Amino acid sequence: MMTFGIMTLSMDSENSYIDEIARRAQSCEMECFRFLPSKIDPHSLQVQGKRFDPIGLQWIESEFTIPDIIYDRCFYGDDEHSKQCIPIVSWLKSRNDITFLGYGLPNKLELYDALKSSILAPYLPPSQPVTNCGIVLKELKTKNKLILKPINGSQGYGIYYVKKNEKTYHVKTEKQKNIISRIFPNEAKLIQWLQTLINQHKYMLQPYLELSNDELQPFDIRLLLQKNEQGSWVERGRGIRKGNTGGLLSNLSAGGSVINFASWATTLSSTKYDYICNELEYIITNLPNVLEKEFMPLFELGVDIGIAKNGSIWILDVNSKPGRKVLFHTQPDITETLYQAPLLYGKYISLSGIQERKRYYEKTLSH
């Protein structure tokens, strides 16, 4: 029987989602396991983890060989365990006897550099690395407002809005669902804060885009794309995420809420609705192919699309390990499809005998 492994950095990560996948494994003629990369013995290649018992419908502590197919749901931080696991996952991805559903994407800046020469370049906010404070000050002189993003960030963590006033500087962020605002009285104080920030993490800057609705709530469109059981890219669904009034983030982890795309669309004129749908279709049709030509094979993508007040449409983020909360909330009728999708695509890979292309230089660790 084919073995299907779900790999995480914690055995408490995404339990409900992983449990539902495991419950459906036997119907796809698969045996399901879950494990941590750090629990692989490099000598025996045995793994200490858990095997799903399809009769008792529970996880059982078990020792097993590395599964044939791996679904990577590792989310790395700056902690020691993440640093320990990154080279292990890199090693796993280099092995020809193991197939990953998807091999991930690089950091936001590398992703931008790859996409800016593609047909999707017009949808990308101009981005550049923040290697020193002078870069930020120079941009503020011409633009007055900008956004700072960690290149390895996720869920909106560590994003800052910076505005230059006549004599002062205004910095705003969101932490633990609260908006935190600070005024720096002069350039020297701003530089002191900036230097600390960029010493801790690698950052990029982008122009500030007016992406809020009429209630001054930041909002965006979340699209979920996946490969189906024939190996073809399909859109699973889309929803609208709204953040706190006056805030920066629409992420649910930052206190955002969701509404059904169709319900939101009723507030648009037919002309605007057609324009937005045509633009989304163009992005959806081209983005997966562009990414897979540039990087390694993928299974799923979460794509965040912003619509500015002037009508311009922007690709805000592309995530190769997306969540599903937006669709679970707005399209509960597709939950069964979402739980089955990793198994069915894994089965397709195995039965079709496809040896997905791999590159032995690793660009995919940040996600």
Buried (B, 14 or more C-beta within 10 A) or exposed (E): EBBBBBBBBEBEBBEEBBBBBBBBBBEBEBBBBBBBBEBBEEEEEBBBBBBBBBEEEEBEEBEBEBBBBBBBBBBBEEEEBBEEBBEBBBBBBEEEEBBBBBBBBBBBBBBBBBBEEBEBEEBBBEBEBBEEBEBBBEBBEEBEBBBBBBBBBBBBBBBBBBBBEEEBBBBBBBEEBEBEEEEBEEBEBBBEBBEEBBEEBBBBBBBBBEBBBEEEBBBBBBBBBBBBBEEEBBBBBBBBBBBBEBBBBBBBBBBBBBBBBEEBBEEEEEEEBEBBBEBBEBBBEBBBEBBBEBBBBBBBBBBBBBBEEEEBBBBBBBBBBBBBBBBBBBBEEBEEBBBBBBBBBBBBBBEEEEEBEBEEEBBBBBB
